[in-house]
């Protein structure tokens, strides 16, 4: 649905400042307890020398990796977020939307591409996944961390479709939340298959306080 995809862009443009504060002030409990460390562990398991951080936001992950000697390019569609990332220091950053990335506009390859809670759309995400082979160096990997379908499904029917978003747990200063496209586990697998990506590993990091999955992590490669 084009209107929903456009709403995602509009809301994130409006929410750059409060989101940057929420991340940098450690307001989001699941990130503090589980998911930040989980995505770093998944990346380090591949020992990449170069990383493209797609949907880098205010740049915390790019900075962490660059600080460990990894060549990192952070990419985001929101200029204010890229400005915040660039101002904070380590890493290279570019403003580019997913359609341009999927069309080959980035012009770079890396040992690893990471999408950390940054795949929110429907058609836009499928197009980006189809363009992933052009971003990966030979033998490279894609790491995706996203909401766990079981934990994030709520009371709605368990099927792929658009859902209303929420800023709950992110602190103050936010306006309307962006919609997001819910994918079942089968839905994610279908998207990967249609993009020609092979699923290598799945991780389900648990929140130590709730005992429930805080996220799901997929590691994928281009076959052959």
HELIX and SHEET records of a PDB file:
HELIX    1   1 UNK A    2  UNK A   14  1                                  13    
HELIX    2   2 UNK A   16  UNK A   24  1                                   9    
HELIX    3   3 UNK A   29  UNK A   30  1                                   2    
HELIX    4   4 UNK A   31  UNK A   35  3                                   5    
HELIX    5   5 UNK A   36  UNK A   44  1                                   9    
HELIX    6   6 UNK A   60  UNK A   66  1                                   7    
HELIX    7   7 UNK A   79  UNK A   88  1                                  10    
HELIX    8   8 UNK A   98  UNK A  102  1                                   5    
HELIX    9   9 UNK A  123  UNK A  130  1                                   8    
HELIX   10  10 UNK A  132  UNK A  134  5                                   3    
HELIX   11  11 UNK A  149  UNK A  152  1                                   4    
HELIX   12  12 UNK A  185  UNK A  194  1                                  10    
SHEET    1   A 7 UNK A  92  UNK A  95  0                                        
SHEET    2   A 7 UNK A  71  UNK A  76  1                                        
SHEET    3   A 7 UNK A  50  UNK A  54  1                                        
SHEET    4   A 7 UNK A 110  UNK A 116  1                                        
SHEET    5   A 7 UNK A 136  UNK A 146  1                                        
SHEET    6   A 7 UNK A 216  UNK A 222 -1                                        
SHEET    7   A 7 UNK A 197  UNK A 203 -1                                        
SHEET    1   B 2 UNK A 161  UNK A 163  0                                        
SHEET    2   B 2 UNK A 180  UNK A 182 -1                                        
END                                                                             
